[in-house]
Amino acid sequence: MPQLNPTPWLAIFVFSWFVFLTIVPPKVMAHRFPNEPTLLSAEKPVTEPWTWPWY
């Protein structure tokens, strides 16, 4: 059974993890959103109670 021969599959496994851990993370971390979120003010807005028409 050639599927159980670990020689080529181990090399493919190690190389793929090497790619995932060295090349992919810097590309993902370099991604920037076009609209950065703005900070909201600390004071809470004044809300009015809602008058229910059936109550």
N, CA, C and O atoms as a Maestro MAE file, in Angstrom:
{
 s_m_m2io_version
 :::
 2.0.0
}

f_m_ct {
 s_m_title
 :::
 protein
 m_atom[220] {
  # First column is atom index #
  i_m_mmod_type
  r_m_x_coord
  r_m_y_coord
  r_m_z_coord
  i_m_residue_number
  s_m_chain_name
  s_m_pdb_residue_name
  s_m_pdb_atom_name
  i_m_atomic_number
  :::
  1 25 0.837 -1.181 0.000 1 A "MET " " N  " 7
  2 3 0.000 0.000 0.000 1 A "MET " " CA " 6
  3 2 0.888 1.252 0.000 1 A "MET " " C  " 6
  4 15 1.561 1.523 0.994 1 A "MET " " O  " 8
  5 25 0.899 1.999 -1.070 2 A "PRO " " N  " 7
  6 3 1.774 3.175 -1.123 2 A "PRO " " CA " 6
  7 2 1.284 4.330 -0.250 2 A "PRO " " C  " 6
  8 15 2.058 5.241 0.045 2 A "PRO " " O  " 8
  9 25 0.013 4.315 0.171 3 A "GLN " " N  " 7
  10 3 -0.489 5.405 1.005 3 A "GLN " " CA " 6
  11 2 0.181 5.407 2.365 3 A "GLN " " C  " 6
  12 15 0.266 6.452 3.011 3 A "GLN " " O  " 8
  13 25 0.655 4.261 2.807 4 A "LEU " " N  " 7
  14 3 1.258 4.173 4.129 4 A "LEU " " CA " 6
  15 2 2.741 4.493 4.125 4 A "LEU " " C  " 6
  16 15 3.373 4.497 5.182 4 A "LEU " " O  " 8
  17 25 3.307 4.761 2.962 5 A "ASN " " N  " 7
  18 3 4.708 5.129 2.886 5 A "ASN " " CA " 6
  19 2 4.831 6.594 3.309 5 A "ASN " " C  " 6
  20 15 4.371 7.469 2.576 5 A "ASN " " O  " 8
  21 25 5.432 6.895 4.460 6 A "PRO " " N  " 7
  22 3 5.434 8.260 4.970 6 A "PRO " " CA " 6
  23 2 6.451 9.174 4.307 6 A "PRO " " C  " 6
  24 15 6.446 10.377 4.567 6 A "PRO " " O  " 8
  25 25 7.313 8.649 3.470 7 A "THR " " N  " 7
  26 3 8.399 9.473 2.939 7 A "THR " " CA " 6
  27 2 7.894 10.677 2.143 7 A "THR " " C  " 6
  28 15 8.265 11.794 2.501 7 A "THR " " O  " 8
  29 25 7.084 10.543 1.098 8 A "PRO " " N  " 7
  30 3 6.683 11.765 0.384 8 A "PRO " " CA " 6
  31 2 5.649 12.583 1.154 8 A "PRO " " C  " 6
  32 15 5.652 13.811 1.067 8 A "PRO " " O  " 8
  33 25 4.771 11.928 1.901 9 A "TRP " " N  " 7
  34 3 3.690 12.655 2.571 9 A "TRP " " CA " 6
  35 2 4.200 13.459 3.747 9 A "TRP " " C  " 6
  36 15 3.676 14.536 4.033 9 A "TRP " " O  " 8
  37 25 5.208 12.961 4.430 10 A "LEU " " N  " 7
  38 3 5.775 13.732 5.540 10 A "LEU " " CA " 6
  39 2 6.452 14.988 5.025 10 A "LEU " " C  " 6
  40 15 6.323 16.051 5.633 10 A "LEU " " O  " 8
  41 25 7.169 14.886 3.918 11 A "ALA " " N  " 7
  42 3 7.815 16.065 3.340 11 A "ALA " " CA " 6
  43 2 6.778 17.082 2.879 11 A "ALA " " C  " 6
  44 15 6.955 18.283 3.087 11 A "ALA " " O  " 8
  45 25 5.701 16.616 2.256 12 A "ILE " " N  " 7
  46 3 4.640 17.531 1.821 12 A "ILE " " CA " 6
  47 2 3.986 18.187 3.030 12 A "ILE " " C  " 6
  48 15 3.705 19.385 2.999 12 A "ILE " " O  " 8
  49 25 3.741 17.437 4.082 13 A "PHE " " N  " 7
  50 3 3.130 17.967 5.297 13 A "PHE " " CA " 6
  51 2 4.013 19.035 5.936 13 A "PHE " " C  " 6
  52 15 3.531 20.110 6.292 13 A "PHE " " O  " 8
  53 25 5.291 18.745 6.079 14 A "VAL " " N  " 7
  54 3 6.215 19.698 6.705 14 A "VAL " " CA " 6
  55 2 6.361 20.944 5.844 14 A "VAL " " C  " 6
  56 15 6.363 22.057 6.370 14 A "VAL " " O  " 8
  57 25 6.481 20.780 4.551 15 A "PHE " " N  " 7
  58 3 6.622 21.935 3.670 15 A "PHE " " CA " 6
  59 2 5.365 22.802 3.677 15 A "PHE " " C  " 6
  60 15 5.460 24.029 3.682 15 A "PHE " " O  " 8
  61 25 4.195 22.176 3.678 16 A "SER " " N  " 7
  62 3 2.964 22.967 3.689 16 A "SER " " CA " 6
  63 2 2.830 23.757 4.986 16 A "SER " " C  " 6
  64 15 2.395 24.908 4.956 16 A "SER " " O  " 8
  65 25 3.194 23.164 6.130 17 A "TRP " " N  " 7
  66 3 3.153 23.909 7.385 17 A "TRP " " CA " 6
  67 2 4.212 24.992 7.426 17 A "TRP " " C  " 6
  68 15 4.003 26.043 8.031 17 A "TRP " " O  " 8
  69 25 5.345 24.747 6.789 18 A "PHE " " N  " 7
  70 3 6.363 25.786 6.693 18 A "PHE " " CA " 6
  71 2 5.823 26.983 5.921 18 A "PHE " " C  " 6
  72 15 6.051 28.130 6.305 18 A "PHE " " O  " 8
  73 25 5.113 26.716 4.840 19 A "VAL " " N  " 7
  74 3 4.513 27.803 4.056 19 A "VAL " " CA " 6
  75 2 3.459 28.530 4.882 19 A "VAL " " C  " 6
  76 15 3.430 29.760 4.915 19 A "VAL " " O  " 8
  77 25 2.595 27.770 5.548 20 A "PHE " " N  " 7
  78 3 1.533 28.398 6.338 20 A "PHE " " CA " 6
  79 2 2.078 29.246 7.475 20 A "PHE " " C  " 6
  80 15 1.506 30.288 7.794 20 A "PHE " " O  " 8
  81 25 3.162 28.823 8.085 21 A "LEU " " N  " 7
  82 3 3.665 29.535 9.257 21 A "LEU " " CA " 6
  83 2 4.673 30.628 8.937 21 A "LEU " " C  " 6
  84 15 4.976 31.439 9.812 21 A "LEU " " O  " 8
  85 25 5.200 30.685 7.727 22 A "THR " " N  " 7
  86 3 6.189 31.715 7.413 22 A "THR " " CA " 6
  87 2 5.708 32.714 6.368 22 A "THR " " C  " 6
  88 15 6.040 33.895 6.461 22 A "THR " " O  " 8
  89 25 4.951 32.283 5.394 23 A "ILE " " N  " 7
  90 3 4.565 33.175 4.299 23 A "ILE " " CA " 6
  91 2 3.180 33.774 4.515 23 A "ILE " " C  " 6
  92 15 2.978 34.963 4.271 23 A "ILE " " O  " 8
  93 25 2.244 32.984 4.960 24 A "VAL " " N  " 7
  94 3 0.861 33.440 5.064 24 A "VAL " " CA " 6
  95 2 0.636 34.459 6.200 24 A "VAL " " C  " 6
  96 15 -0.030 35.464 5.950 24 A "VAL " " O  " 8
  97 25 1.149 34.265 7.436 25 A "PRO " " N  " 7
  98 3 0.844 35.233 8.495 25 A "PRO " " CA " 6
  99 2 1.262 36.679 8.214 25 A "PRO " " C  " 6
  100 15 0.480 37.579 8.518 25 A "PRO " " O  " 8
  101 25 2.437 36.959 7.657 26 A "PRO " " N  " 7
  102 3 2.732 38.367 7.354 26 A "PRO " " CA " 6
  103 2 1.782 38.963 6.326 26 A "PRO " " C  " 6
  104 15 1.453 40.147 6.403 26 A "PRO " " O  " 8
  105 25 1.339 38.163 5.368 27 A "LYS " " N  " 7
  106 3 0.399 38.682 4.379 27 A "LYS " " CA " 6
  107 2 -0.949 38.986 5.020 27 A "LYS " " C  " 6
  108 15 -1.592 39.979 4.677 27 A "LYS " " O  " 8
  109 25 -1.374 38.146 5.937 28 A "VAL " " N  " 7
  110 3 -2.653 38.377 6.608 28 A "VAL " " CA " 6
  111 2 -2.551 39.568 7.563 28 A "VAL " " C  " 6
  112 15 -3.466 40.388 7.634 28 A "VAL " " O  " 8
  113 25 -1.447 39.663 8.289 29 A "MET " " N  " 7
  114 3 -1.298 40.758 9.250 29 A "MET " " CA " 6
  115 2 -1.087 42.108 8.557 29 A "MET " " C  " 6
  116 15 -1.327 43.147 9.172 29 A "MET " " O  " 8
  117 25 -0.650 42.121 7.309 30 A "ALA " " N  " 7
  118 3 -0.448 43.370 6.581 30 A "ALA " " CA " 6
  119 2 -1.752 43.916 6.021 30 A "ALA " " C  " 6
  120 15 -1.788 45.040 5.519 30 A "ALA " " O  " 8
  121 25 -2.823 43.136 6.100 31 A "HIS " " N  " 7
  122 3 -4.117 43.583 5.572 31 A "HIS " " CA " 6
  123 2 -4.660 44.724 6.420 31 A "HIS " " C  " 6
  124 15 -4.647 44.657 7.649 31 A "HIS " " O  " 8
  125 25 -5.129 45.751 5.768 32 A "ARG " " N  " 7
  126 3 -5.719 46.905 6.452 32 A "ARG " " CA " 6
  127 2 -7.129 47.117 5.925 32 A "ARG " " C  " 6
  128 15 -7.394 46.937 4.736 32 A "ARG " " O  " 8
  129 25 -8.014 47.492 6.806 33 A "PHE " " N  " 7
  130 3 -9.364 47.815 6.398 33 A "PHE " " CA " 6
  131 2 -9.382 49.230 5.831 33 A "PHE " " C  " 6
  132 15 -8.661 50.090 6.335 33 A "PHE " " O  " 8
  133 25 -10.175 49.499 4.809 34 A "PRO " " N  " 7
  134 3 -10.187 50.838 4.228 34 A "PRO " " CA " 6
  135 2 -10.776 51.886 5.175 34 A "PRO " " C  " 6
  136 15 -10.390 53.053 5.116 34 A "PRO " " O  " 8
  137 25 -11.681 51.492 6.026 35 A "ASN " " N  " 7
  138 3 -12.296 52.442 6.963 35 A "ASN " " CA " 6
  139 2 -11.965 51.999 8.378 35 A "ASN " " C  " 6
  140 15 -12.575 51.072 8.911 35 A "ASN " " O  " 8
  141 25 -11.003 52.664 8.973 36 A "GLU " " N  " 7
  142 3 -10.654 52.342 10.353 36 A "GLU " " CA " 6
  143 2 -11.775 52.819 11.275 36 A "GLU " " C  " 6
  144 15 -12.340 53.889 11.044 36 A "GLU " " O  " 8
  145 25 -12.108 52.056 12.305 37 A "PRO " " N  " 7
  146 3 -13.177 52.491 13.208 37 A "PRO " " CA " 6
  147 2 -12.747 53.707 14.023 37 A "PRO " " C  " 6
  148 15 -11.586 53.833 14.411 37 A "PRO " " O  " 8
  149 25 -13.693 54.586 14.272 38 A "THR " " N  " 7
  150 3 -13.411 55.767 15.079 38 A "THR " " CA " 6
  151 2 -13.855 55.509 16.510 38 A "THR " " C  " 6
  152 15 -14.777 54.733 16.757 38 A "THR " " O  " 8
  153 25 -13.193 56.164 17.440 39 A "LEU " " N  " 7
  154 3 -13.544 56.008 18.842 39 A "LEU " " CA " 6
  155 2 -14.815 56.789 19.152 39 A "LEU " " C  " 6
  156 15 -14.989 57.917 18.691 39 A "LEU " " O  " 8
  157 25 -15.689 56.190 19.924 40 A "LEU " " N  " 7
  158 3 -16.915 56.861 20.332 40 A "LEU " " CA " 6
  159 2 -16.659 57.654 21.599 40 A "LEU " " C  " 6
  160 15 -15.743 57.344 22.361 40 A "LEU " " O  " 8
  161 25 -17.465 58.672 21.822 41 A "SER " " N  " 7
  162 3 -17.295 59.469 23.030 41 A "SER " " CA " 6
  163 2 -17.728 58.654 24.251 41 A "SER " " C  " 6
  164 15 -18.511 57.710 24.145 41 A "SER " " O  " 8
  165 25 -17.203 59.041 25.400 42 A "ALA " " N  " 7
  166 3 -17.462 58.290 26.621 42 A "ALA " " CA " 6
  167 2 -18.840 58.595 27.201 42 A "ALA " " C  " 6
  168 15 -19.384 57.783 27.949 42 A "ALA " " O  " 8
  169 25 -19.414 59.751 26.869 43 A "GLU " " N  " 7
  170 3 -20.714 60.086 27.461 43 A "GLU " " CA " 6
  171 2 -21.836 59.368 26.723 43 A "GLU " " C  " 6
  172 15 -21.814 59.219 25.501 43 A "GLU " " O  " 8
  173 25 -22.810 58.933 27.499 44 A "LYS " " N  " 7
  174 3 -23.928 58.198 26.921 44 A "LYS " " CA " 6
  175 2 -24.937 59.190 26.330 44 A "LYS " " C  " 6
  176 15 -25.138 60.273 26.880 44 A "LYS " " O  " 8
  177 25 -25.556 58.828 25.232 45 A "PRO " " N  " 7
  178 3 -26.554 59.732 24.653 45 A "PRO " " CA " 6
  179 2 -27.817 59.772 25.518 45 A "PRO " " C  " 6
  180 15 -28.176 58.792 26.170 45 A "PRO " " O  " 8
  181 25 -28.459 60.900 25.504 46 A "VAL " " N  " 7
  182 3 -29.701 61.059 26.258 46 A "VAL " " CA " 6
  183 2 -30.815 60.414 25.435 46 A "VAL " " C  " 6
  184 15 -31.026 60.759 24.273 46 A "VAL " " O  " 8
  185 25 -31.505 59.492 26.045 47 A "THR " " N  " 7
  186 3 -32.579 58.811 25.337 47 A "THR " " CA " 6
  187 2 -33.921 59.185 25.954 47 A "THR " " C  " 6
  188 15 -34.039 59.390 27.163 47 A "THR " " O  " 8
  189 25 -34.890 59.264 25.121 48 A "GLU " " N  " 7
  190 3 -36.246 59.564 25.565 48 A "GLU " " CA " 6
  191 2 -37.009 58.251 25.706 48 A "GLU " " C  " 6
  192 15 -36.803 57.336 24.908 48 A "GLU " " O  " 8
  193 25 -37.898 58.136 26.717 49 A "PRO " " N  " 7
  194 3 -38.700 56.913 26.809 49 A "PRO " " CA " 6
  195 2 -39.678 56.843 25.641 49 A "PRO " " C  " 6
  196 15 -40.195 57.857 25.172 49 A "PRO " " O  " 8
  197 25 -39.905 55.660 25.205 50 A "TRP " " N  " 7
  198 3 -40.793 55.455 24.079 50 A "TRP " " CA " 6
  199 2 -42.217 55.327 24.597 50 A "TRP " " C  " 6
  200 15 -42.509 54.457 25.417 50 A "TRP " " O  " 8
  201 25 -43.091 56.183 24.124 51 A "THR " " N  " 7
  202 3 -44.491 56.116 24.550 51 A "THR " " CA " 6
  203 2 -45.219 55.108 23.683 51 A "THR " " C  " 6
  204 15 -45.356 55.285 22.473 51 A "THR " " O  " 8
  205 25 -45.676 54.062 24.320 52 A "TRP " " N  " 7
  206 3 -46.373 53.009 23.580 52 A "TRP " " CA " 6
  207 2 -47.788 53.467 23.302 52 A "TRP " " C  " 6
  208 15 -48.477 53.896 24.228 52 A "TRP " " O  " 8
  209 25 -48.247 53.394 22.074 53 A "PRO " " N  " 7
  210 3 -49.584 53.919 21.765 53 A "PRO " " CA " 6
  211 2 -50.712 53.074 22.339 53 A "PRO " " C  " 6
  212 15 -51.822 53.585 22.490 53 A "PRO " " O  " 8
  213 25 -50.484 51.826 22.661 54 A "TRP " " N  " 7
  214 3 -51.567 50.990 23.169 54 A "TRP " " CA " 6
  215 2 -51.524 50.799 24.675 54 A "TRP " " C  " 6
  216 15 -52.290 50.007 25.223 54 A "TRP " " O  " 8
  217 25 -50.650 51.505 25.337 55 A "TYR " " N  " 7
  218 3 -50.550 51.340 26.780 55 A "TYR " " CA " 6
  219 2 -50.917 52.605 27.488 55 A "TYR " " C  " 6
  220 15 -50.891 52.654 28.718 55 A "TYR " " O  " 8
  :::
 }
 m_bond[219] {
  # First column is bond index #
  i_m_from
  i_m_to
  i_m_order
  :::
  1 1 2 1
  2 2 3 1
  3 3 4 2
  4 3 5 1
  5 5 6 1
  6 6 7 1
  7 7 8 2
  8 7 9 1
  9 9 10 1
  10 10 11 1
  11 11 12 2
  12 11 13 1
  13 13 14 1
  14 14 15 1
  15 15 16 2
  16 15 17 1
  17 17 18 1
  18 18 19 1
  19 19 20 2
  20 19 21 1
  21 21 22 1
  22 22 23 1
  23 23 24 2
  24 23 25 1
  25 25 26 1
  26 26 27 1
  27 27 28 2
  28 27 29 1
  29 29 30 1
  30 30 31 1
  31 31 32 2
  32 31 33 1
  33 33 34 1
  34 34 35 1
  35 35 36 2
  36 35 37 1
  37 37 38 1
  38 38 39 1
  39 39 40 2
  40 39 41 1
  41 41 42 1
  42 42 43 1
  43 43 44 2
  44 43 45 1
  45 45 46 1
  46 46 47 1
  47 47 48 2
  48 47 49 1
  49 49 50 1
  50 50 51 1
  51 51 52 2
  52 51 53 1
  53 53 54 1
  54 54 55 1
  55 55 56 2
  56 55 57 1
  57 57 58 1
  58 58 59 1
  59 59 60 2
  60 59 61 1
  61 61 62 1
  62 62 63 1
  63 63 64 2
  64 63 65 1
  65 65 66 1
  66 66 67 1
  67 67 68 2
  68 67 69 1
  69 69 70 1
  70 70 71 1
  71 71 72 2
  72 71 73 1
  73 73 74 1
  74 74 75 1
  75 75 76 2
  76 75 77 1
  77 77 78 1
  78 78 79 1
  79 79 80 2
  80 79 81 1
  81 81 82 1
  82 82 83 1
  83 83 84 2
  84 83 85 1
  85 85 86 1
  86 86 87 1
  87 87 88 2
  88 87 89 1
  89 89 90 1
  90 90 91 1
  91 91 92 2
  92 91 93 1
  93 93 94 1
  94 94 95 1
  95 95 96 2
  96 95 97 1
  97 97 98 1
  98 98 99 1
  99 99 100 2
  100 99 101 1
  101 101 102 1
  102 102 103 1
  103 103 104 2
  104 103 105 1
  105 105 106 1
  106 106 107 1
  107 107 108 2
  108 107 109 1
  109 109 110 1
  110 110 111 1
  111 111 112 2
  112 111 113 1
  113 113 114 1
  114 114 115 1
  115 115 116 2
  116 115 117 1
  117 117 118 1
  118 118 119 1
  119 119 120 2
  120 119 121 1
  121 121 122 1
  122 122 123 1
  123 123 124 2
  124 123 125 1
  125 125 126 1
  126 126 127 1
  127 127 128 2
  128 127 129 1
  129 129 130 1
  130 130 131 1
  131 131 132 2
  132 131 133 1
  133 133 134 1
  134 134 135 1
  135 135 136 2
  136 135 137 1
  137 137 138 1
  138 138 139 1
  139 139 140 2
  140 139 141 1
  141 141 142 1
  142 142 143 1
  143 143 144 2
  144 143 145 1
  145 145 146 1
  146 146 147 1
  147 147 148 2
  148 147 149 1
  149 149 150 1
  150 150 151 1
  151 151 152 2
  152 151 153 1
  153 153 154 1
  154 154 155 1
  155 155 156 2
  156 155 157 1
  157 157 158 1
  158 158 159 1
  159 159 160 2
  160 159 161 1
  161 161 162 1
  162 162 163 1
  163 163 164 2
  164 163 165 1
  165 165 166 1
  166 166 167 1
  167 167 168 2
  168 167 169 1
  169 169 170 1
  170 170 171 1
  171 171 172 2
  172 171 173 1
  173 173 174 1
  174 174 175 1
  175 175 176 2
  176 175 177 1
  177 177 178 1
  178 178 179 1
  179 179 180 2
  180 179 181 1
  181 181 182 1
  182 182 183 1
  183 183 184 2
  184 183 185 1
  185 185 186 1
  186 186 187 1
  187 187 188 2
  188 187 189 1
  189 189 190 1
  190 190 191 1
  191 191 192 2
  192 191 193 1
  193 193 194 1
  194 194 195 1
  195 195 196 2
  196 195 197 1
  197 197 198 1
  198 198 199 1
  199 199 200 2
  200 199 201 1
  201 201 202 1
  202 202 203 1
  203 203 204 2
  204 203 205 1
  205 205 206 1
  206 206 207 1
  207 207 208 2
  208 207 209 1
  209 209 210 1
  210 210 211 1
  211 211 212 2
  212 211 213 1
  213 213 214 1
  214 214 215 1
  215 215 216 2
  216 215 217 1
  217 217 218 1
  218 218 219 1
  219 219 220 2
  :::
 }
}
